[in-house]
Amino acid sequence: MTTGPDQAPALRLDGLTVAYDAAPVVWDIQVEVHAGRVTGVVGPNGAGKTTILQAALGLQPALAGRVQFFGRPISEVRDRVGFVPQRRSVDWDFPTTVLDVVMMGTYGRLGWFRRPGPKQRAEAMEALDFVEMADFAGRQISALSGGQQQRVFLARAFVQRCDLLLMDEPFAGVDAKTERTIVRLLRQWASEGKALLVVHHDLATVPEYFDDVLLLNRRLIAAGSVTSTFTAENLERAYGGAVRTGAPRG
């Protein structure tokens, strides 16, 4: 039986290789990300975790390999794919309100020539309420704390209604309330059949937060369910030595 595009993985990286100034950063990455699963990307600093997200989205040119979203190139399904970048990579001094930032998440569904209206405003307010930021709708985004800014980004992703969401270090530098909100959203989205790919650095929380994990150190060390993949042996291969996480030995 032929497998149609809609039965394809949400994301497939087939031999993805990326280089900066002719020096390979990641190479020959073979990965599939599936619907209804929260997948963590874990590895030491400089392992290429952010790079594979950027290359998959076309934000960083690939030297070799193929990237498919739902069996198609990103240009054909861009409205089904969302991205939450690292908070530190964003210019938070840009003069805009919290509500305006969230409403930007509706642009992909509206198209170039339609402006957001009352319906989109209501969707944005609903999303802000879900992340407990509705009271801040009129605030300038630059006036918020780091955790509050991250929750606004989550609300923007919420209104995108995408089928695959890529998130780069969403837990970095946030408060406990925001961390709980992120976990709650990840679980809700996965239960709705969405696919989540999340760059993460805290090894201690991997078993709690993720269904699957990709262990990366320029090459793919291991990939699969957390139960089978997040082992002491694989972590030692990824980090080049013993790592304290409580991960089981195979």
HUHU-V583902 format. One line per field, one symbol per residue. ss: DSSP state (H for helix, E for strand, L for the rest). psi: psi as a letter, one per 20 degrees, with the letter a starting at -180 (. if undefined). A space follows every 50 residues. Layout:
ss: ???
psi: ???
This chain:
ss: LLLLHHHLLLEEEEEEEEEELLEEEEEEEEEEELLLLEEEEELLLLLLHH HHHHHHLLLLLLLEEEEEELLELHHHHHHHEEEELLHHHLLLLLLLEHHH HHHHHHHHHHLLLLLLLHHHHHHHHHHHHHLLLHHHLLLEHHHLLHHHHH HHHHHHHHHHLLLEEEEELLLLLLLHHHHHHHHHHHHHHHHLLLEEEEEL LLHHHHHHHLLEEEEELLLEEEEEEHHHHLLHHHHHHHHLLLLLLLLLLL
psi: ppprhiirqhpppnkpppqpliopgqqlpoqppqqjqopqoqrrpjijgh ghghhhijipqqhrrqppokjrqhhikhiipqporphiiqniipnqrggh ghhhiihhhhrhjpqqahghghgghgghhhjljhijhiqphiiqrghggh hghhhghgihlrippppolhipkrrhghghgggggghgghhjjqppoopq iohhighhhqgrqoppmgrogqqaqgghhmrhghhhhgikrqpoijqqq.
